[in-house]
Structures are given as structure tokens and as C-alpha cells.
Amino acid sequence: MGTPLSELRRALTIMKGDRQKLRQLQKQIQQLGAAIIDHGRMLSQFYSHQPVGVEVKELAFRFRETTHNIVTALVLLEKEGRARRTGLAGYWTLCVQPQNNNNKNNKEVFTSHEDQRRV
């Protein structure tokens, strides 16, 4: 045990480290939320842009995350208006917007594909 001043410095150093860890965790949760939305966007394209339902356990398995982290990310998305809880425990609905693809890029890919076919 040190002097009260050294103990205070030690406590402040620990608190500073905790804040950095908290910021890092918040960033990871935001990134996880973005990955969940991307996954939902992919599913939405597959199912003709209908609302996308997801299951917490399936997302946890897919992203190799804990269900706690998945739910935390979904709650963050809910606060942003990008996800909604359903009446079933463990199931959520994602509010995904179709990805804003540039038609020029799609046309270029299509044109280059046609050129390959002609050869």
C-alpha cells in the first residue's frame, strides 16, 4: 500500500484504461451492428427486398460472437431505427435499405461481361 496520492494516481490510471477499453468495445459493437446490417441487406436481396428477420443465436454463430454482444448491437441498431424486436424472444427484424449501387458500375460490369461472351 502506497501513499494516498500514489493510490489516487493508480486509480486514475486504471480508470483511464477502462475508458479506453469502453471506447474500443463501443467501436466493436458498432462494427458488429454494421456487419449485421450488411448480412440483412444480403438476405433482403435474396428474398426480394422484404423485411428481414434474424435470430440472435444464428447471428452469434455466424459472426462467432456471444449472444450478449449480438443483442447489444441489435439494441444499438434499434436506437438508430434500423432494427425492431419481434414478439418472439431472440428474433429481430432488420430495417435494411437496398444498397445504393451506382448504375454506371453495374452497366460497366454488364458491358464487360457481354464483351467476354462475344469473344
C-alpha positions, 0 to 999 in steps of 0.5 A: 500500500502506497501513499494516498496520492500514489493510490489516487494516481493508480486509480486514475490510471486504471480508470483511464484504461477502462475508458479506453477499453469502453471506447474500443468495445463501443467501436466493436459493437458498432462494427458488429451492428454494421456487419449485421446490417450488411448480412440483412441487406444480403438476405433482403436481396435474396428474398426480394427486398422484404423485411428481414428477420434474424435470430440472435443465436444464428447471428452469434454463430455466424459472426462467432460472437456471444449472444450478449454482444449480438443483442447489444448491437441489435439494441444499438441498431434499434436506437438508430431505427434500423432494427425492431424486436419481434414478439418472439424472444431472440428474433429481430427484424432488420430495417435494411435499405437496398444498397445504393449501387451506382448504375454506371458500375453495374452497366460497366460490369454488364458491358464487360461481361457481354464483351467476354461472351462475344469473344 
